């Protein structure tokens, strides 16, 4: 267990080194450009035993398979512990020193069972630069400010008690302007929801196919400044308006249920029996 934790924190420090060097926040699952590519040079090798290319490392209070995020000089990670992974953590560390600035813990309100290799803290948190939003496999959603103060808390399992699957959820939230989007697809209560990022109030909810899916939503702005959210599932790729959840277009294809769509420039890439590419047009109608 300790070996695994050290490997995770060593990875954190490697990411941090690059972010600190180039002054770029890595505030969500895929970073500032919406894809997992960093423009800077990062070390190809590191070793937690002899601290090669490791700035610092810190033990976590539980298991965490989510990715770290970097907001200014703050590093945020999540973890979960307990016999049923029922205790949830959000931790803030100083980017340069690795000193823990704060730790917040909560009790899960939903289903906490996950595969032994996963964790309740599987989804990666996200930040808009002002607040931190942490999501968990138990469908608990928490909003904190950058000093760890609680802004609001949503136990989505209270409203949707059948949301969950046999190995745990892992979809990470996305921010689209003032809307926080979560994609909760499973064999029970399956849906995507747009939540007011300031108040935690649900703005819209759209039903999704009741099938297991671990894909994360992806948000992007069009030429008019409006946000669109991409939702990938085994039955296809959908684009919805971030403000309303109304469908803009859909592609009915057999897609992967683990990978997430990727937008680079005017192209969208997603897994559908291989990698499929769609080209967006200025009117953002159905792409080809």
ZIKANOR-V410088 format. One record per residue. N is the residue number from 1. RES is the residue in three letters. PHI is phi in degrees with one decimal (999 if undefined). D_CENTER is the distance of its C-alpha to the mean C-alpha in Angstrom with 1 decimal. Layout:
<<N RES PHI D_CENTER> <N RES PHI D_CENTER>>
This chain:
<<1 UNK 999 23.5> <2 UNK -64.1 24.3> <3 UNK -61.3 24.3> <4 UNK -65.1 20.8> <5 UNK -63.6 19.6> <6 UNK -66.1 21.6> <7 UNK -62.8 20.1> <8 UNK -64.0 16.6> <9 UNK -70.9 17.8> <10 UNK -64.7 19.9> <11 UNK -63.0 17.0> <12 UNK -56.0 15.6> <13 UNK -64.8 19.0> <14 UNK -64.7 19.3> <15 UNK -62.9 16.3> <16 UNK -63.1 17.6> <17 UNK -57.0 21.0> <18 UNK -65.2 20.1> <19 UNK -66.3 18.2> <20 UNK -67.0 21.1> <21 UNK -64.2 23.7> <22 UNK -106.3 22.6> <23 UNK 65.0 21.4> <24 UNK -114.6 18.1> <25 UNK -70.5 15.0> <26 UNK -120.0 11.8> <27 UNK -97.4 9.6> <28 UNK -157.4 6.2> <29 UNK -54.4 4.8> <30 UNK -116.2 8.3> <31 UNK 86.3 10.4> <32 UNK -66.0 13.0> <33 UNK -101.4 14.4> <34 UNK 76.8 11.5> <35 UNK -138.9 12.6> <36 UNK -82.0 12.5> <37 UNK -114.2 16.1> <38 UNK -110.9 17.6> <39 UNK -75.1 21.0> <40 UNK -83.9 22.5> <41 UNK -96.1 24.2> <42 UNK -116.1 22.6> <43 UNK -63.9 24.7> <44 UNK -83.9 25.0> <45 UNK -129.4 26.0> <46 UNK -153.4 25.3> <47 UNK -146.1 26.7> <48 UNK -77.6 25.9> <49 UNK -78.1 29.5> <50 UNK -107.6 31.3> <51 UNK 63.9 28.5> <52 UNK -63.6 28.8> <53 UNK 56.6 26.4> <54 UNK -112.6 24.7> <55 UNK -73.2 24.8> <56 UNK -166.2 24.0> <57 UNK -147.2 22.4> <58 UNK -146.7 21.8> <59 UNK -70.9 21.7> <60 UNK -101.6 18.9> <61 UNK -77.2 20.2> <62 UNK -172.0 18.5> <63 UNK -83.2 16.3> <64 UNK -148.7 12.9> <65 UNK -108.5 11.3> <66 UNK -72.6 7.8> <67 UNK -86.7 8.1> <68 UNK -75.0 9.9> <69 UNK -124.8 9.7> <70 UNK -124.4 13.1> <71 UNK -128.3 14.5> <72 UNK 63.2 18.3> <73 UNK -103.0 19.8> <74 UNK -114.5 17.2> <75 UNK -107.2 14.8> <76 UNK -120.1 12.3> <77 UNK -132.5 11.3> <78 UNK -122.6 11.0> <79 UNK -156.6 13.5> <80 UNK -144.9 15.6> <81 UNK -145.7 19.3> <82 UNK 102.9 22.4> <83 UNK -60.0 24.3> <84 UNK -118.0 21.9> <85 UNK 55.9 18.7> <86 UNK -89.9 19.3> <87 UNK -98.9 18.9> <88 UNK -107.2 15.6> <89 UNK -128.6 15.2> <90 UNK -127.4 13.6> <91 UNK -125.1 15.6> <92 UNK -116.6 16.6> <93 UNK -121.7 18.7> <94 UNK -72.4 21.0> <95 UNK -60.0 20.1> <96 UNK -82.0 23.7> <97 UNK -98.5 25.1> <98 UNK 81.5 22.3> <99 UNK -68.5 23.9> <100 UNK -72.7 21.9> <101 UNK -87.4 22.0> <102 UNK -160.5 20.8> <103 UNK -142.4 19.3> <104 UNK -122.1 18.5> <105 UNK -128.7 18.6> <106 UNK -144.0 18.5> <107 UNK -101.8 19.7> <108 UNK -65.6 17.7> <109 UNK -108.3 19.3> <110 UNK -115.5 18.1> <111 UNK -67.8 18.5> <112 UNK -107.8 17.6> <113 UNK -65.4 18.9> <114 UNK -140.5 17.0> <115 UNK -61.2 18.5> <116 UNK -55.5 20.1> <117 UNK -87.1 18.1> <118 UNK -107.3 14.7> <119 UNK -162.3 13.8> <120 UNK -60.6 12.8> <121 UNK -90.8 10.3> <122 UNK -96.0 8.4> <123 UNK -64.8 4.8> <124 UNK -84.7 3.6> <125 UNK -67.3 5.0> <126 UNK -143.8 6.1> <127 UNK -136.5 9.9> <128 UNK -98.3 12.6> <129 UNK 92.0 15.0> <130 UNK -117.4 16.6> <131 UNK -129.4 14.3> <132 UNK -114.5 11.2> <133 UNK -120.5 9.0> <134 UNK -112.1 8.0> <135 UNK -124.2 7.4> <136 UNK -131.6 9.4> <137 UNK -58.6 11.1> <138 UNK -74.8 14.0> <139 UNK 65.6 12.4> <140 UNK -92.1 13.0> <141 UNK -126.9 11.4> <142 UNK -124.5 12.7> <143 UNK -117.8 13.4> <144 UNK -125.8 15.3> <145 UNK -84.4 17.1> <146 UNK -72.5 17.2> <147 UNK -102.2 20.0> <148 UNK 90.7 18.3> <149 UNK -75.6 20.2> <150 UNK -74.2 18.9> <151 UNK -97.0 18.7> <152 UNK -162.0 17.9> <153 UNK -141.6 16.7> <154 UNK -123.5 16.1> <155 UNK -95.6 17.0> <156 UNK -65.6 16.3> <157 UNK -67.7 18.3> <158 UNK -63.5 21.3> <159 UNK -87.2 21.3> <160 UNK -131.9 20.0> <161 UNK -67.0 21.5> <162 UNK -93.9 21.3> <163 UNK -75.1 17.6> <164 UNK 158.8 16.8> <165 UNK -136.4 17.9> <166 UNK -81.6 20.0> <167 UNK -125.0 17.5> <168 UNK 106.1 14.4> <169 UNK -92.7 11.2> <170 UNK -150.5 8.0> <171 UNK -65.0 6.1> <172 UNK -93.4 2.5> <173 UNK -72.0 4.5> <174 UNK -129.3 6.6> <175 UNK -111.0 9.8> <176 UNK -128.1 13.1> <177 UNK 67.8 15.9> <178 UNK -91.3 16.5> <179 UNK -113.0 14.3> <180 UNK -99.4 10.9> <181 UNK -110.7 10.0> <182 UNK -120.0 8.9> <183 UNK -117.7 10.1> <184 UNK -119.4 12.1> <185 UNK -112.1 14.4> <186 UNK -164.8 17.0> <187 UNK -80.7 20.7> <188 UNK -107.9 21.2> <189 UNK -76.8 19.9> <190 UNK -112.3 17.7> <191 UNK -165.1 16.4> <192 UNK -121.0 14.0> <193 UNK -138.3 14.3> <194 UNK -104.8 14.5> <195 UNK -120.2 14.7> <196 UNK -60.9 16.7> <197 UNK -70.3 14.6> <198 UNK -87.7 17.8> <199 UNK -102.0 19.4> <200 UNK 82.1 16.8> <201 UNK -79.7 19.1> <202 UNK -72.1 18.3> <203 UNK -93.1 19.5> <204 UNK -150.8 19.3> <205 UNK -146.8 18.5> <206 UNK -122.4 19.3> <207 UNK -68.9 20.2> <208 UNK -126.9 18.7> <209 UNK -57.9 20.6> <210 UNK -78.1 20.9> <211 UNK -136.8 19.7> <212 UNK -62.4 17.1> <213 UNK -156.3 14.0> <214 UNK -117.5 10.7> <215 UNK -68.0 9.8> <216 UNK -101.9 6.8> <217 UNK -68.9 8.6> <218 UNK -128.7 9.8> <219 UNK -111.2 11.9> <220 UNK -149.1 15.1> <221 UNK -100.4 18.4> <222 UNK -89.7 21.8> <223 UNK -63.6 25.1> <224 UNK -88.1 25.8> <225 UNK 89.1 22.7> <226 UNK -85.2 21.3> <227 UNK -94.4 17.7> <228 UNK -120.0 17.0> <229 UNK -117.7 13.9> <230 UNK -93.8 13.9> <231 UNK -125.8 13.5> <232 UNK -101.3 14.4> <233 UNK -147.4 16.2> <234 UNK -57.8 19.2> <235 UNK -94.6 21.5> <236 UNK 151.2 20.4> <237 UNK -116.7 18.4> <238 UNK -117.8 18.5> <239 UNK -118.7 18.2> <240 UNK -126.5 18.4> <241 UNK -70.4 19.4> <242 UNK -64.9 16.7> <243 UNK -75.7 19.5> <244 UNK -121.5 21.0> <245 UNK 81.9 19.0> <246 UNK -68.1 22.2> <247 UNK -72.2 22.1> <248 UNK -99.1 23.1> <249 UNK -161.8 23.5> <250 UNK -146.3 22.8> <251 UNK -122.9 23.4> <252 UNK -85.0 24.7> <253 UNK -135.6 24.1> <254 UNK -78.7 23.2> <255 UNK -109.1 19.7> <256 UNK -70.3 17.6> <257 UNK -108.1 15.4> <258 UNK -121.0 13.1> <259 UNK -69.2 12.6> <260 UNK -112.5 10.7> <261 UNK -64.4 13.1> <262 UNK -134.5 13.8> <263 UNK -110.2 15.9> <264 UNK -129.9 18.4> <265 UNK 62.9 21.2> <266 UNK -98.6 22.7> <267 UNK -117.8 21.5> <268 UNK -118.3 18.8> <269 UNK -114.8 18.3> <270 UNK -155.0 17.2> <271 UNK -82.8 18.4> <272 UNK -150.8 21.5> <273 UNK 66.7 24.1> <274 UNK 122.0 23.4> <275 UNK -90.8 21.7> <276 UNK -109.3 22.5> <277 UNK -115.5 22.8> <278 UNK -118.4 23.3> <279 UNK -105.5 25.0> <280 UNK -79.1 24.3> <281 UNK -114.3 27.4> <282 UNK -57.4 28.1> <283 UNK -84.4 28.4> <284 UNK 58.7 25.0> <285 UNK -79.3 26.8> <286 UNK -54.9 26.1> <287 UNK -76.4 25.5> <288 UNK -121.6 27.5>>
